[in-house]
Amino acid sequence: MEKLIEDKLSELSKVLEVPVDLTEDKENENKLRPSYNMPALIAKLYALFVFAGWPVPAALPSYVGVHADIEFWKKHFTEKALAEAQPPPETAQP
């Protein structure tokens, strides 16, 4: 179960572009394990909902607390739209 949760959190961190730190697990021979920044994950997801105009419950962080993440999503989607609007490079014909 723990591996499944770590896989899901890793994928979510990747999708939301939130870095994952590695920390030593003192209980498991000091092996490195991922350390997820849960407040940043929640803030990025909340910011995406606000940016998309979706209603969000009041239990989530305040709008002011995630304003930088809203700007992140604006930039992210603008860059993605520009990249998709660029024509593909022409390939050389023999």
C-alpha positions in Angstrom: 0.0 0.0 0.0 2.8 2.4 0.9 4.4 1.9 -2.5 1.1 2.6 -4.3 0.7 5.8 -2.4 4.3 6.9 -3.1 3.7 6.1 -6.8 0.5 8.3 -6.9 2.2 11.1 -5.0 5.2 11.0 -7.3 3.0 11.2 -10.3 1.0 14.0 -8.8 4.2 15.9 -8.0 5.4 15.4 -11.5 2.1 16.5 -13.1 1.9 19.6 -10.9 5.6 20.3 -11.2 6.3 20.3 -7.5 9.8 19.0 -6.6 10.1 15.9 -4.4 13.0 15.9 -1.9 14.8 12.8 -0.7 15.2 12.2 3.0 16.9 9.5 5.0 14.6 6.9 6.6 16.2 6.3 10.0 13.9 3.3 10.6 15.0 1.6 7.4 18.8 1.5 7.4 19.0 5.2 6.5 17.7 4.5 3.0 16.6 7.5 1.0 12.9 7.9 0.5 10.8 10.6 -1.2 9.5 13.5 0.9 6.4 15.2 -0.6 5.6 18.8 -0.1 1.9 18.4 0.6 1.1 22.1 1.1 2.6 22.9 -2.2 0.7 20.0 -3.9 -2.6 21.2 -2.5 -1.9 24.9 -3.3 -1.0 24.0 -7.0 -4.1 22.0 -7.4 -6.2 24.6 -5.8 -4.6 27.3 -8.0 -5.5 25.2 -11.1 -9.1 25.0 -10.0 -9.3 28.8 -9.5 -7.5 29.5 -12.7 -9.9 27.2 -14.6 -12.9 29.0 -13.0 -14.1 26.0 -11.1 -15.8 26.3 -7.7 -13.6 25.4 -4.8 -14.6 24.6 -1.2 -13.7 27.1 1.5 -11.7 24.4 3.4 -8.8 24.8 0.9 -6.1 27.5 1.3 -7.1 31.1 0.8 -6.8 32.7 -2.6 -4.1 35.0 -1.4 -2.0 32.0 -0.3 -2.0 30.5 -3.7 -1.8 33.6 -5.9 1.7 32.7 -7.1 0.5 29.3 -8.1 -2.3 30.8 -10.1 0.3 32.8 -11.9 2.3 29.6 -12.4 -0.7 28.0 -14.2 -1.2 31.1 -16.4 2.4 30.9 -17.5 2.3 27.1 -17.9 -0.8 27.1 -20.1 0.5 30.2 -22.1 3.8 28.5 -22.8 2.0 25.2 -23.7 -0.4 27.0 -26.1 2.5 28.8 -27.8 4.4 25.6 -28.2 1.4 23.9 -29.8 0.7 26.8 -32.1 4.2 26.6 -33.6 4.3 24.7 -36.8 6.3 21.5 -36.8 9.8 21.7 -38.3 10.0 20.8 -41.9 11.7 17.5 -42.6 14.2 17.2 -45.5 12.8 15.4 -48.5 15.2 13.1 -50.4 
